[in-house]
Amino acid sequence: MTNKSIKYIRYPLILISISLCISGLRWLVSSEPWMLDQVANEERLQMTFVDLFLIDGNYSLSAYLTQIYRFLGLYVLGIGFSLLSFSSNKFLKIDSFRQRFLIVLGVLLLSNLVLAYMWIPSSHFIYVMWCAIALFCLSLYNHIKISN
């Protein structure tokens, strides 16, 4: 197997990893991370955030949402860095590793897409997920081509 054939598996995985890292960082550094997907979140809540925060007793809700989104950002960033660290030529040359890596990533991407359509169908992150799935399919196609 040549480095050139691994390249066609590796580069799409790197792009997916980088997009996860960027998304995670955005949630970590944003002052109001729930506003990054405001339209979908407000649609899910069936009210605006202004109305939500005006409800008596919700004075600490913004701090709670910030905390939850910081954890989300941390985990997304961690997954992105993990994928990035395992996308090296050394790992991807091992057929059994590459197969397991693609299975786990495929399940993760597809389950996220299903959940997004169920809970936040107007989210712009769905477009990001479709792009990630297209990149994943490119890696999967090249993996199958190499394996045969």
Stockholm file with secondary structure:
# STOCKHOLM 1.0

chainA/1-148         MTNKSIKYIRYPLILISISLCISGLRWLVSSEPWMLDQVANEERLQMTFVDLFLIDGNYSLSAYLTQIYRFLGLYVLGIGFSLLSFSSNKFLKIDSFRQRFLIVLGVLLLSNLVLAYMWIPSSHFIYVMWCAIALFCLSLYNHIKISN
#=GR chainA/1-148 SS CCHHHHHHHHHHHHHHHHHHHHHHHHHHHCSSGGGGGHHHHHHHHTSCHHHHHHSTTCTTHHHHHHHHHHHHHHHHHHHHHHHHHTCSHHHHTSHHHHHHHHHHHHHHHHHHHHHHHHHCTTCTHHHHHHHHHHHHHHHHHHHHHHHC
#=GC SS_cons         CCHHHHHHHHHHHHHHHHHHHHHHHHHHHCSSGGGGGHHHHHHHHTSCHHHHHHSTTCTTHHHHHHHHHHHHHHHHHHHHHHHHHTCSHHHHTSHHHHHHHHHHHHHHHHHHHHHHHHHCTTCTHHHHHHHHHHHHHHHHHHHHHHHC
//
